[in-house]
Amino acid sequence: MTADPPWLVADLGVDHDVISHAVVGGGLGRARRVAWLQVCDADLPPGVDPAAWLHRRLEARSLPATVGLLTASNIAHHRRVARQVAGVTADAVVTVGLANRLRVGDLPTPLAPGTINALVVLDHPLRTEALIEALAIAVEARTAAVSALNLASPVSGRPATGTGTDCVVVAAPGAGLAADARMLPYSGKHTPAGAAIGRAVYDAVLGGGRAWIARQR
């Protein structure tokens, strides 16, 4: 993990299977790196395509084939939490900003700064179905952590469940690249992988959220 403001880069060492809805490198694919770029309003004025802009910045930084994330959060405040359950380890890295918090189902509003960007890396390879399930578990853990912060959505006044621009990335080594090369067929809440993902992401987001709240005082 390398923090070199305005960049935060996770280098996984080798290409991993990844799934995300990231602005650059999203979808299902393979990547060695995940990079956060800290931005301000002046970086992305109206009319600028965030994906194209970030792609150019990644290329200029010599970070090709990288999953790219944008954040207004100070990357120095990132949180990293690893949890192991029954021999399966999940390593989560998050940046948390909650000014843009909303409750799922709130009416659409203009984009605003403040987002939760989370990466969770497994040490076991996953079948494609399990990789998709792992993303669902990570998002659920994010939601549970935000709910535990007891912050209201400024739109509806109801408890917030995330922000309007959250992004979650899940990465797992390809078959044969993990120390234990057993490919896991499932990663739900009944499995060690699901439990490890849930604990790592929940603890990282909760800790990051509490720190964000403290900085607003």
Secondary structure, DSSP 8 states (H G I E B T S, - for coil): -EEETTEEEEEEEEEEEEEE--TBT-EEEEEEEEEEEE--GGGS-TT--HHHHHHHHHHHTT-TTEEEEEESS-GGG-EEEEEEETTEEEEEEEEE--TTEE-TT-------S--EEEEEEESS-B-HHHHHHHHHHHHHHHHHHHHHTT-B-TTTSSB--EETT-EEEEEEE-TTTSSS---BS--STTSHHHHHHHHHHHHHHHHHHHHHHHHT-
